[in-house]
Amino acid sequence: GFLMNILEQYKLFSSQAINLQKSAVFFSRNTPLHLQRSICSSLNNITSHRSTKYLGLPLGIGRSKKEVFAYL
């Protein structure tokens, strides 16, 4: 698909590949569900969820930072 072509171009020009197994996509709450599914599908069924973490910290924080970081 179109998005995979963009990622392939990035790989060619930067010599850096994107590991889709370790990647996630984040959407605004305003993004329609059918569009989210379509995008995830075009990226080889990449996941889209807010519980994804990077270096042990949550990436999808949302409005309540206090709630997200309460475990610290």
mmCIF file of the N, C-alpha and C atoms, coordinates in Angstrom:
data_MODEL
# 
_entry.id   MODEL 
# 
loop_
_atom_site.group_PDB 
_atom_site.id 
_atom_site.type_symbol 
_atom_site.label_atom_id 
_atom_site.label_alt_id 
_atom_site.label_comp_id 
_atom_site.label_asym_id 
_atom_site.label_entity_id 
_atom_site.label_seq_id 
_atom_site.pdbx_PDB_ins_code 
_atom_site.Cartn_x 
_atom_site.Cartn_y 
_atom_site.Cartn_z 
_atom_site.occupancy 
_atom_site.B_iso_or_equiv 
_atom_site.pdbx_formal_charge 
_atom_site.auth_seq_id 
_atom_site.auth_comp_id 
_atom_site.auth_asym_id 
_atom_site.auth_atom_id 
_atom_site.pdbx_PDB_model_num 
ATOM 1   N N  . GLY A 1 1  ? 0.801   -1.176 0.000  1.00 0.00 ? 1  GLY A N  1 
ATOM 2   C CA . GLY A 1 1  ? 0.000   0.000  0.000  1.00 0.00 ? 1  GLY A CA 1 
ATOM 3   C C  . GLY A 1 1  ? 0.860   1.262  0.000  1.00 0.00 ? 1  GLY A C  1 
ATOM 4   N N  . PHE A 1 2  ? 0.174   2.350  -0.008 1.00 0.00 ? 2  PHE A N  1 
ATOM 5   C CA . PHE A 1 2  ? 0.802   3.668  -0.063 1.00 0.00 ? 2  PHE A CA 1 
ATOM 6   C C  . PHE A 1 2  ? 1.735   3.916  1.125  1.00 0.00 ? 2  PHE A C  1 
ATOM 7   N N  . LEU A 1 3  ? 1.270   3.602  2.333  1.00 0.00 ? 3  LEU A N  1 
ATOM 8   C CA . LEU A 1 3  ? 2.096   3.852  3.522  1.00 0.00 ? 3  LEU A CA 1 
ATOM 9   C C  . LEU A 1 3  ? 3.337   2.961  3.552  1.00 0.00 ? 3  LEU A C  1 
ATOM 10  N N  . MET A 1 4  ? 3.180   1.714  3.123  1.00 0.00 ? 4  MET A N  1 
ATOM 11  C CA . MET A 1 4  ? 4.342   0.818  3.080  1.00 0.00 ? 4  MET A CA 1 
ATOM 12  C C  . MET A 1 4  ? 5.368   1.325  2.072  1.00 0.00 ? 4  MET A C  1 
ATOM 13  N N  . ASN A 1 5  ? 4.911   1.910  0.964  1.00 0.00 ? 5  ASN A N  1 
ATOM 14  C CA . ASN A 1 5  ? 5.831   2.497  -0.018 1.00 0.00 ? 5  ASN A CA 1 
ATOM 15  C C  . ASN A 1 5  ? 6.612   3.654  0.591  1.00 0.00 ? 5  ASN A C  1 
ATOM 16  N N  . ILE A 1 6  ? 5.943   4.467  1.390  1.00 0.00 ? 6  ILE A N  1 
ATOM 17  C CA . ILE A 1 6  ? 6.632   5.575  2.064  1.00 0.00 ? 6  ILE A CA 1 
ATOM 18  C C  . ILE A 1 6  ? 7.705   5.037  3.001  1.00 0.00 ? 6  ILE A C  1 
ATOM 19  N N  . LEU A 1 7  ? 7.371   3.989  3.752  1.00 0.00 ? 7  LEU A N  1 
ATOM 20  C CA . LEU A 1 7  ? 8.356   3.403  4.672  1.00 0.00 ? 7  LEU A CA 1 
ATOM 21  C C  . LEU A 1 7  ? 9.518   2.766  3.914  1.00 0.00 ? 7  LEU A C  1 
ATOM 22  N N  . GLU A 1 8  ? 9.234   2.177  2.766  1.00 0.00 ? 8  GLU A N  1 
ATOM 23  C CA . GLU A 1 8  ? 10.303  1.609  1.933  1.00 0.00 ? 8  GLU A CA 1 
ATOM 24  C C  . GLU A 1 8  ? 11.224  2.709  1.412  1.00 0.00 ? 8  GLU A C  1 
ATOM 25  N N  . GLN A 1 9  ? 10.648  3.829  0.997  1.00 0.00 ? 9  GLN A N  1 
ATOM 26  C CA . GLN A 1 9  ? 11.455  4.969  0.541  1.00 0.00 ? 9  GLN A CA 1 
ATOM 27  C C  . GLN A 1 9  ? 12.333  5.484  1.677  1.00 0.00 ? 9  GLN A C  1 
ATOM 28  N N  . TYR A 1 10 ? 11.768  5.569  2.871  1.00 0.00 ? 10 TYR A N  1 
ATOM 29  C CA . TYR A 1 10 ? 12.539  5.991  4.045  1.00 0.00 ? 10 TYR A CA 1 
ATOM 30  C C  . TYR A 1 10 ? 13.727  5.052  4.254  1.00 0.00 ? 10 TYR A C  1 
ATOM 31  N N  . LYS A 1 11 ? 13.456  3.754  4.140  1.00 0.00 ? 11 LYS A N  1 
ATOM 32  C CA . LYS A 1 11 ? 14.507  2.744  4.312  1.00 0.00 ? 11 LYS A CA 1 
ATOM 33  C C  . LYS A 1 11 ? 15.613  2.921  3.271  1.00 0.00 ? 11 LYS A C  1 
ATOM 34  N N  . LEU A 1 12 ? 15.237  3.172  2.023  1.00 0.00 ? 12 LEU A N  1 
ATOM 35  C CA . LEU A 1 12 ? 16.222  3.347  0.959  1.00 0.00 ? 12 LEU A CA 1 
ATOM 36  C C  . LEU A 1 12 ? 17.092  4.583  1.166  1.00 0.00 ? 12 LEU A C  1 
ATOM 37  N N  . PHE A 1 13 ? 16.463  5.688  1.533  1.00 0.00 ? 13 PHE A N  1 
ATOM 38  C CA . PHE A 1 13 ? 17.198  6.950  1.662  1.00 0.00 ? 13 PHE A CA 1 
ATOM 39  C C  . PHE A 1 13 ? 17.995  7.064  2.955  1.00 0.00 ? 13 PHE A C  1 
ATOM 40  N N  . SER A 1 14 ? 17.509  6.430  4.024  1.00 0.00 ? 14 SER A N  1 
ATOM 41  C CA . SER A 1 14 ? 18.178  6.583  5.323  1.00 0.00 ? 14 SER A CA 1 
ATOM 42  C C  . SER A 1 14 ? 19.032  5.381  5.703  1.00 0.00 ? 14 SER A C  1 
ATOM 43  N N  . SER A 1 15 ? 18.884  4.280  4.987  1.00 0.00 ? 15 SER A N  1 
ATOM 44  C CA . SER A 1 15 ? 19.552  3.016  5.330  1.00 0.00 ? 15 SER A CA 1 
ATOM 45  C C  . SER A 1 15 ? 19.135  2.518  6.708  1.00 0.00 ? 15 SER A C  1 
ATOM 46  N N  . GLN A 1 16 ? 17.939  2.882  7.132  1.00 0.00 ? 16 GLN A N  1 
ATOM 47  C CA . GLN A 1 16 ? 17.387  2.423  8.407  1.00 0.00 ? 16 GLN A CA 1 
ATOM 48  C C  . GLN A 1 16 ? 16.035  1.772  8.147  1.00 0.00 ? 16 GLN A C  1 
ATOM 49  N N  . ALA A 1 17 ? 15.904  0.539  8.587  1.00 0.00 ? 17 ALA A N  1 
ATOM 50  C CA . ALA A 1 17 ? 14.637  -0.165 8.417  1.00 0.00 ? 17 ALA A CA 1 
ATOM 51  C C  . ALA A 1 17 ? 13.767  0.030  9.652  1.00 0.00 ? 17 ALA A C  1 
ATOM 52  N N  . ILE A 1 18 ? 12.477  0.046  9.453  1.00 0.00 ? 18 ILE A N  1 
ATOM 53  C CA . ILE A 1 18 ? 11.527  0.150  10.556 1.00 0.00 ? 18 ILE A CA 1 
ATOM 54  C C  . ILE A 1 18 ? 11.040  -1.246 10.891 1.00 0.00 ? 18 ILE A C  1 
ATOM 55  N N  . ASN A 1 19 ? 11.186  -1.633 12.145 1.00 0.00 ? 19 ASN A N  1 
ATOM 56  C CA . ASN A 1 19 ? 10.725  -2.936 12.598 1.00 0.00 ? 19 ASN A CA 1 
ATOM 57  C C  . ASN A 1 19 ? 9.249   -2.816 12.961 1.00 0.00 ? 19 ASN A C  1 
ATOM 58  N N  . LEU A 1 20 ? 8.380   -3.294 12.090 1.00 0.00 ? 20 LEU A N  1 
ATOM 59  C CA . LEU A 1 20 ? 6.943   -3.171 12.316 1.00 0.00 ? 20 LEU A CA 1 
ATOM 60  C C  . LEU A 1 20 ? 6.468   -4.020 13.484 1.00 0.00 ? 20 LEU A C  1 
ATOM 61  N N  . GLN A 1 21 ? 7.220   -5.051 13.847 1.00 0.00 ? 21 GLN A N  1 
ATOM 62  C CA . GLN A 1 21 ? 6.843   -5.878 14.992 1.00 0.00 ? 21 GLN A CA 1 
ATOM 63  C C  . GLN A 1 21 ? 7.036   -5.131 16.306 1.00 0.00 ? 21 GLN A C  1 
ATOM 64  N N  . LYS A 1 22 ? 7.902   -4.126 16.303 1.00 0.00 ? 22 LYS A N  1 
ATOM 65  C CA . LYS A 1 22 ? 8.148   -3.338 17.507 1.00 0.00 ? 22 LYS A CA 1 
ATOM 66  C C  . LYS A 1 22 ? 7.523   -1.950 17.411 1.00 0.00 ? 22 LYS A C  1 
ATOM 67  N N  . SER A 1 23 ? 6.686   -1.746 16.408 1.00 0.00 ? 23 SER A N  1 
ATOM 68  C CA . SER A 1 23 ? 6.104   -0.428 16.167 1.00 0.00 ? 23 SER A CA 1 
ATOM 69  C C  . SER A 1 23 ? 4.630   -0.402 16.537 1.00 0.00 ? 23 SER A C  1 
ATOM 70  N N  . ALA A 1 24 ? 4.142   0.786  16.804 1.00 0.00 ? 24 ALA A N  1 
ATOM 71  C CA . ALA A 1 24 ? 2.721   0.993  17.092 1.00 0.00 ? 24 ALA A CA 1 
ATOM 72  C C  . ALA A 1 24 ? 2.292   2.310  16.461 1.00 0.00 ? 24 ALA A C  1 
ATOM 73  N N  . VAL A 1 25 ? 1.002   2.441  16.235 1.00 0.00 ? 25 VAL A N  1 
ATOM 74  C CA . VAL A 1 25 ? 0.441   3.652  15.648 1.00 0.00 ? 25 VAL A CA 1 
ATOM 75  C C  . VAL A 1 25 ? -0.517  4.262  16.661 1.00 0.00 ? 25 VAL A C  1 
ATOM 76  N N  . PHE A 1 26 ? -0.481  5.580  16.769 1.00 0.00 ? 26 PHE A N  1 
ATOM 77  C CA . PHE A 1 26 ? -1.389  6.277  17.676 1.00 0.00 ? 26 PHE A CA 1 
ATOM 78  C C  . PHE A 1 26 ? -2.321  7.162  16.870 1.00 0.00 ? 26 PHE A C  1 
ATOM 79  N N  . PHE A 1 27 ? -3.590  7.158  17.248 1.00 0.00 ? 27 PHE A N  1 
ATOM 80  C CA . PHE A 1 27 ? -4.596  7.948  16.563 1.00 0.00 ? 27 PHE A CA 1 
ATOM 81  C C  . PHE A 1 27 ? -5.274  8.887  17.546 1.00 0.00 ? 27 PHE A C  1 
ATOM 82  N N  . SER A 1 28 ? -5.725  10.003 17.021 1.00 0.00 ? 28 SER A N  1 
ATOM 83  C CA . SER A 1 28 ? -6.565  10.910 17.796 1.00 0.00 ? 28 SER A CA 1 
ATOM 84  C C  . SER A 1 28 ? -7.892  10.208 18.086 1.00 0.00 ? 28 SER A C  1 
ATOM 85  N N  . ARG A 1 29 ? -8.533  10.588 19.169 1.00 0.00 ? 29 ARG A N  1 
ATOM 86  C CA . ARG A 1 29 ? -9.858  10.033 19.466 1.00 0.00 ? 29 ARG A CA 1 
ATOM 87  C C  . ARG A 1 29 ? -10.858 10.410 18.379 1.00 0.00 ? 29 ARG A C  1 
ATOM 88  N N  . ASN A 1 30 ? -10.545 11.439 17.621 1.00 0.00 ? 30 ASN A N  1 
ATOM 89  C CA . ASN A 1 30 ? -11.441 11.898 16.557 1.00 0.00 ? 30 ASN A CA 1 
ATOM 90  C C  . ASN A 1 30 ? -11.286 11.110 15.264 1.00 0.00 ? 30 ASN A C  1 
ATOM 91  N N  . THR A 1 31 ? -10.298 10.219 15.199 1.00 0.00 ? 31 THR A N  1 
ATOM 92  C CA . THR A 1 31 ? -10.084 9.424  13.988 1.00 0.00 ? 31 THR A CA 1 
ATOM 93  C C  . THR A 1 31 ? -11.116 8.302  13.942 1.00 0.00 ? 31 THR A C  1 
ATOM 94  N N  . PRO A 1 32 ? -11.919 8.236  12.894 1.00 0.00 ? 32 PRO A N  1 
ATOM 95  C CA . PRO A 1 32 ? -12.943 7.185  12.796 1.00 0.00 ? 32 PRO A CA 1 
ATOM 96  C C  . PRO A 1 32 ? -12.321 5.789  12.850 1.00 0.00 ? 32 PRO A C  1 
ATOM 97  N N  . LEU A 1 33 ? -13.033 4.864  13.481 1.00 0.00 ? 33 LEU A N  1 
ATOM 98  C CA . LEU A 1 33 ? -12.536 3.504  13.665 1.00 0.00 ? 33 LEU A CA 1 
ATOM 99  C C  . LEU A 1 33 ? -12.232 2.826  12.332 1.00 0.00 ? 33 LEU A C  1 
ATOM 100 N N  . HIS A 1 34 ? -13.076 3.046  11.320 1.00 0.00 ? 34 HIS A N  1 
ATOM 101 C CA . HIS A 1 34 ? -12.833 2.406  10.019 1.00 0.00 ? 34 HIS A CA 1 
ATOM 102 C C  . HIS A 1 34 ? -11.524 2.903  9.397  1.00 0.00 ? 34 HIS A C  1 
ATOM 103 N N  . LEU A 1 35 ? -11.185 4.168  9.625  1.00 0.00 ? 35 LEU A N  1 
ATOM 104 C CA . LEU A 1 35 ? -9.935  4.713  9.100  1.00 0.00 ? 35 LEU A CA 1 
ATOM 105 C C  . LEU A 1 35 ? -8.742  4.141  9.871  1.00 0.00 ? 35 LEU A C  1 
ATOM 106 N N  . GLN A 1 36 ? -8.879  4.005  11.182 1.00 0.00 ? 36 GLN A N  1 
ATOM 107 C CA . GLN A 1 36 ? -7.819  3.401  11.991 1.00 0.00 ? 36 GLN A CA 1 
ATOM 108 C C  . GLN A 1 36 ? -7.537  1.977  11.523 1.00 0.00 ? 36 GLN A C  1 
ATOM 109 N N  . ARG A 1 37 ? -8.598  1.211  11.314 1.00 0.00 ? 37 ARG A N  1 
ATOM 110 C CA . ARG A 1 37 ? -8.438  -0.181 10.861 1.00 0.00 ? 37 ARG A CA 1 
ATOM 111 C C  . ARG A 1 37 ? -7.788  -0.245 9.484  1.00 0.00 ? 37 ARG A C  1 
ATOM 112 N N  . SER A 1 38 ? -8.186  0.658  8.615  1.00 0.00 ? 38 SER A N  1 
ATOM 113 C CA . SER A 1 38 ? -7.633  0.689  7.265  1.00 0.00 ? 38 SER A CA 1 
ATOM 114 C C  . SER A 1 38 ? -6.135  0.985  7.293  1.00 0.00 ? 38 SER A C  1 
ATOM 115 N N  . ILE A 1 39 ? -5.744  1.954  8.102  1.00 0.00 ? 39 ILE A N  1 
ATOM 116 C CA . ILE A 1 39 ? -4.329  2.321  8.207  1.00 0.00 ? 39 ILE A CA 1 
ATOM 117 C C  . ILE A 1 39 ? -3.524  1.179  8.814  1.00 0.00 ? 39 ILE A C  1 
ATOM 118 N N  . CYS A 1 40 ? -4.025  0.589  9.894  1.00 0.00 ? 40 CYS A N  1 
ATOM 119 C CA . CYS A 1 40 ? -3.320  -0.529 10.525 1.00 0.00 ? 40 CYS A CA 1 
ATOM 120 C C  . CYS A 1 40 ? -3.194  -1.705 9.567  1.00 0.00 ? 40 CYS A C  1 
ATOM 121 N N  . SER A 1 41 ? -4.233  -1.950 8.800  1.00 0.00 ? 41 SER A N  1 
ATOM 122 C CA . SER A 1 41 ? -4.216  -3.035 7.826  1.00 0.00 ? 41 SER A CA 1 
ATOM 123 C C  . SER A 1 41 ? -3.180  -2.775 6.735  1.00 0.00 ? 41 SER A C  1 
ATOM 124 N N  . SER A 1 42 ? -3.084  -1.531 6.288  1.00 0.00 ? 42 SER A N  1 
ATOM 125 C CA . SER A 1 42 ? -2.125  -1.205 5.230  1.00 0.00 ? 42 SER A CA 1 
ATOM 126 C C  . SER A 1 42 ? -0.684  -1.261 5.733  1.00 0.00 ? 42 SER A C  1 
ATOM 127 N N  . LEU A 1 43 ? -0.512  -1.249 7.052  1.00 0.00 ? 43 LEU A N  1 
ATOM 128 C CA . LEU A 1 43 ? 0.829   -1.361 7.641  1.00 0.00 ? 43 LEU A CA 1 
ATOM 129 C C  . LEU A 1 43 ? 1.059   -2.769 8.187  1.00 0.00 ? 43 LEU A C  1 
ATOM 130 N N  . ASN A 1 44 ? 0.547   -3.765 7.470  1.00 0.00 ? 44 ASN A N  1 
ATOM 131 C CA . ASN A 1 44 ? 0.710   -5.173 7.847  1.00 0.00 ? 44 ASN A CA 1 
ATOM 132 C C  . ASN A 1 44 ? 0.189   -5.457 9.246  1.00 0.00 ? 44 ASN A C  1 
ATOM 133 N N  . ASN A 1 45 ? -1.000  -4.928 9.539  1.00 0.00 ? 45 ASN A N  1 
ATOM 134 C CA . ASN A 1 45 ? -1.688  -5.164 10.811 1.00 0.00 ? 45 ASN A CA 1 
ATOM 135 C C  . ASN A 1 45 ? -0.888  -4.726 12.031 1.00 0.00 ? 45 ASN A C  1 
ATOM 136 N N  . ILE A 1 46 ? -0.246  -3.601 11.911 1.00 0.00 ? 46 ILE A N  1 
ATOM 137 C CA . ILE A 1 46 ? 0.468   -3.010 13.037 1.00 0.00 ? 46 ILE A CA 1 
ATOM 138 C C  . ILE A 1 46 ? -0.553  -2.672 14.129 1.00 0.00 ? 46 ILE A C  1 
ATOM 139 N N  . THR A 1 47 ? -0.140  -2.704 15.378 1.00 0.00 ? 47 THR A N  1 
ATOM 140 C CA . THR A 1 47 ? -1.083  -2.472 16.473 1.00 0.00 ? 47 THR A CA 1 
ATOM 141 C C  . THR A 1 47 ? -1.327  -0.989 16.699 1.00 0.00 ? 47 THR A C  1 
ATOM 142 N N  . SER A 1 48 ? -2.465  -0.700 17.283 1.00 0.00 ? 48 SER A N  1 
ATOM 143 C CA . SER A 1 48 ? -2.771  0.674  17.667 1.00 0.00 ? 48 SER A CA 1 
ATOM 144 C C  . SER A 1 48 ? -3.451  0.626  19.026 1.00 0.00 ? 48 SER A C  1 
ATOM 145 N N  . HIS A 1 49 ? -2.670  0.800  20.069 1.00 0.00 ? 49 HIS A N  1 
ATOM 146 C CA . HIS A 1 49 ? -3.243  0.829  21.407 1.00 0.00 ? 49 HIS A CA 1 
ATOM 147 C C  . HIS A 1 49 ? -2.428  1.753  22.293 1.00 0.00 ? 49 HIS A C  1 
ATOM 148 N N  . ARG A 1 50 ? -3.081  2.308  23.280 1.00 0.00 ? 50 ARG A N  1 
ATOM 149 C CA . ARG A 1 50 ? -2.454  3.309  24.138 1.00 0.00 ? 50 ARG A CA 1 
ATOM 150 C C  . ARG A 1 50 ? -1.564  2.703  25.218 1.00 0.00 ? 50 ARG A C  1 
ATOM 151 N N  . SER A 1 51 ? -1.609  1.397  25.410 1.00 0.00 ? 51 SER A N  1 
ATOM 152 C CA . SER A 1 51 ? -0.815  0.794  26.481 1.00 0.00 ? 51 SER A CA 1 
ATOM 153 C C  . SER A 1 51 ? 0.630   0.520  26.060 1.00 0.00 ? 51 SER A C  1 
ATOM 154 N N  . THR A 1 52 ? 0.999   0.902  24.854 1.00 0.00 ? 52 THR A N  1 
ATOM 155 C CA . THR A 1 52 ? 2.358   0.692  24.366 1.00 0.00 ? 52 THR A CA 1 
ATOM 156 C C  . THR A 1 52 ? 3.345   1.506  25.191 1.00 0.00 ? 52 THR A C  1 
ATOM 157 N N  . LYS A 1 53 ? 4.474   0.884  25.511 1.00 0.00 ? 53 LYS A N  1 
ATOM 158 C CA . LYS A 1 53 ? 5.489   1.569  26.310 1.00 0.00 ? 53 LYS A CA 1 
ATOM 159 C C  . LYS A 1 53 ? 6.805   1.645  25.546 1.00 0.00 ? 53 LYS A C  1 
ATOM 160 N N  . TYR A 1 54 ? 7.604   2.648  25.878 1.00 0.00 ? 54 TYR A N  1 
ATOM 161 C CA . TYR A 1 54 ? 8.944   2.811  25.325 1.00 0.00 ? 54 TYR A CA 1 
ATOM 162 C C  . TYR A 1 54 ? 9.867   3.110  26.492 1.00 0.00 ? 54 TYR A C  1 
ATOM 163 N N  . LEU A 1 55 ? 10.897  2.307  26.650 1.00 0.00 ? 55 LEU A N  1 
ATOM 164 C CA . LEU A 1 55 ? 11.821  2.421  27.779 1.00 0.00 ? 55 LEU A CA 1 
ATOM 165 C C  . LEU A 1 55 ? 11.070  2.397  29.108 1.00 0.00 ? 55 LEU A C  1 
ATOM 166 N N  . GLY A 1 56 ? 10.008  1.602  29.162 1.00 0.00 ? 56 GLY A N  1 
ATOM 167 C CA . GLY A 1 56 ? 9.244   1.432  30.390 1.00 0.00 ? 56 GLY A CA 1 
ATOM 168 C C  . GLY A 1 56 ? 8.218   2.505  30.675 1.00 0.00 ? 56 GLY A C  1 
ATOM 169 N N  . LEU A 1 57 ? 8.144   3.531  29.840 1.00 0.00 ? 57 LEU A N  1 
ATOM 170 C CA . LEU A 1 57 ? 7.185   4.613  30.060 1.00 0.00 ? 57 LEU A CA 1 
ATOM 171 C C  . LEU A 1 57 ? 6.075   4.550  29.018 1.00 0.00 ? 57 LEU A C  1 
ATOM 172 N N  . PRO A 1 58 ? 4.841   4.829  29.422 1.00 0.00 ? 58 PRO A N  1 
ATOM 173 C CA . PRO A 1 58 ? 3.729   4.778  28.473 1.00 0.00 ? 58 PRO A CA 1 
ATOM 174 C C  . PRO A 1 58 ? 3.825   5.878  27.423 1.00 0.00 ? 58 PRO A C  1 
ATOM 175 N N  . LEU A 1 59 ? 3.509   5.533  26.181 1.00 0.00 ? 59 LEU A N  1 
ATOM 176 C CA . LEU A 1 59 ? 3.560   6.515  25.099 1.00 0.00 ? 59 LEU A CA 1 
ATOM 177 C C  . LEU A 1 59 ? 2.248   7.270  24.954 1.00 0.00 ? 59 LEU A C  1 
ATOM 178 N N  . GLY A 1 60 ? 1.145   6.594  25.134 1.00 0.00 ? 60 GLY A N  1 
ATOM 179 C CA . GLY A 1 60 ? -0.163  7.233  25.002 1.00 0.00 ? 60 GLY A CA 1 
ATOM 180 C C  . GLY A 1 60 ? -0.632  7.744  26.343 1.00 0.00 ? 60 GLY A C  1 
ATOM 181 N N  . ILE A 1 61 ? -0.246  8.947  26.690 1.00 0.00 ? 61 ILE A N  1 
ATOM 182 C CA . ILE A 1 61 ? -0.521  9.457  28.031 1.00 0.00 ? 61 ILE A CA 1 
ATOM 183 C C  . ILE A 1 61 ? -1.962  9.922  28.182 1.00 0.00 ? 61 ILE A C  1 
ATOM 184 N N  . GLY A 1 62 ? -2.491  10.649 27.254 1.00 0.00 ? 62 GLY A N  1 
ATOM 185 C CA . GLY A 1 62 ? -3.855  11.148 27.380 1.00 0.00 ? 62 GLY A CA 1 
ATOM 186 C C  . GLY A 1 62 ? -3.926  12.390 28.247 1.00 0.00 ? 62 GLY A C  1 
ATOM 187 N N  . ARG A 1 63 ? -5.082  12.619 28.845 1.00 0.00 ? 63 ARG A N  1 
ATOM 188 C CA . ARG A 1 63 ? -5.290  13.845 29.615 1.00 0.00 ? 63 ARG A CA 1 
ATOM 189 C C  . ARG A 1 63 ? -4.734  13.763 31.034 1.00 0.00 ? 63 ARG A C  1 
ATOM 190 N N  . SER A 1 64 ? -4.888  12.618 31.693 1.00 0.00 ? 64 SER A N  1 
ATOM 191 C CA . SER A 1 64 ? -4.521  12.514 33.100 1.00 0.00 ? 64 SER A CA 1 
ATOM 192 C C  . SER A 1 64 ? -3.119  11.942 33.274 1.00 0.00 ? 64 SER A C  1 
ATOM 193 N N  . LYS A 1 65 ? -2.138  12.819 33.338 1.00 0.00 ? 65 LYS A N  1 
ATOM 194 C CA . LYS A 1 65 ? -0.764  12.375 33.551 1.00 0.00 ? 65 LYS A CA 1 
ATOM 195 C C  . LYS A 1 65 ? -0.601  11.807 34.959 1.00 0.00 ? 65 LYS A C  1 
ATOM 196 N N  . LYS A 1 66 ? -1.329  12.355 35.902 1.00 0.00 ? 66 LYS A N  1 
ATOM 197 C CA . LYS A 1 66 ? -1.273  11.890 37.286 1.00 0.00 ? 66 LYS A CA 1 
ATOM 198 C C  . LYS A 1 66 ? -1.690  10.423 37.373 1.00 0.00 ? 66 LYS A C  1 
ATOM 199 N N  . GLU A 1 67 ? -2.737  10.074 36.659 1.00 0.00 ? 67 GLU A N  1 
ATOM 200 C CA . GLU A 1 67 ? -3.237  8.704  36.655 1.00 0.00 ? 67 GLU A CA 1 
ATOM 201 C C  . GLU A 1 67 ? -2.252  7.755  35.974 1.00 0.00 ? 67 GLU A C  1 
ATOM 202 N N  . VAL A 1 68 ? -1.668  8.189  34.871 1.00 0.00 ? 68 VAL A N  1 
ATOM 203 C CA . VAL A 1 68 ? -0.749  7.345  34.104 1.00 0.00 ? 68 VAL A CA 1 
ATOM 204 C C  . VAL A 1 68 ? 0.518   7.048  34.894 1.00 0.00 ? 68 VAL A C  1 
ATOM 205 N N  . PHE A 1 69 ? 1.037   8.055  35.599 1.00 0.00 ? 69 PHE A N  1 
ATOM 206 C CA . PHE A 1 69 ? 2.295   7.890  36.317 1.00 0.00 ? 69 PHE A CA 1 
ATOM 207 C C  . PHE A 1 69 ? 2.104   7.591  37.798 1.00 0.00 ? 69 PHE A C  1 
ATOM 208 N N  . ALA A 1 70 ? 0.907   7.201  38.217 1.00 0.00 ? 70 ALA A N  1 
ATOM 209 C CA . ALA A 1 70 ? 0.619   6.924  39.625 1.00 0.00 ? 70 ALA A CA 1 
ATOM 210 C C  . ALA A 1 70 ? 1.487   5.792  40.174 1.00 0.00 ? 70 ALA A C  1 
ATOM 211 N N  . TYR A 1 71 ? 1.864   4.844  39.331 1.00 0.00 ? 71 TYR A N  1 
ATOM 212 C CA . TYR A 1 71 ? 2.657   3.708  39.793 1.00 0.00 ? 71 TYR A CA 1 
ATOM 213 C C  . TYR A 1 71 ? 4.092   4.094  40.139 1.00 0.00 ? 71 TYR A C  1 
ATOM 214 N N  . LEU A 1 72 ? 4.537   5.278  39.724 1.00 0.00 ? 72 LEU A N  1 
ATOM 215 C CA . LEU A 1 72 ? 5.891   5.727  40.036 1.00 0.00 ? 72 LEU A CA 1 
ATOM 216 C C  . LEU A 1 72 ? 5.886   6.236  41.430 1.00 0.00 ? 72 LEU A C  1 
# 
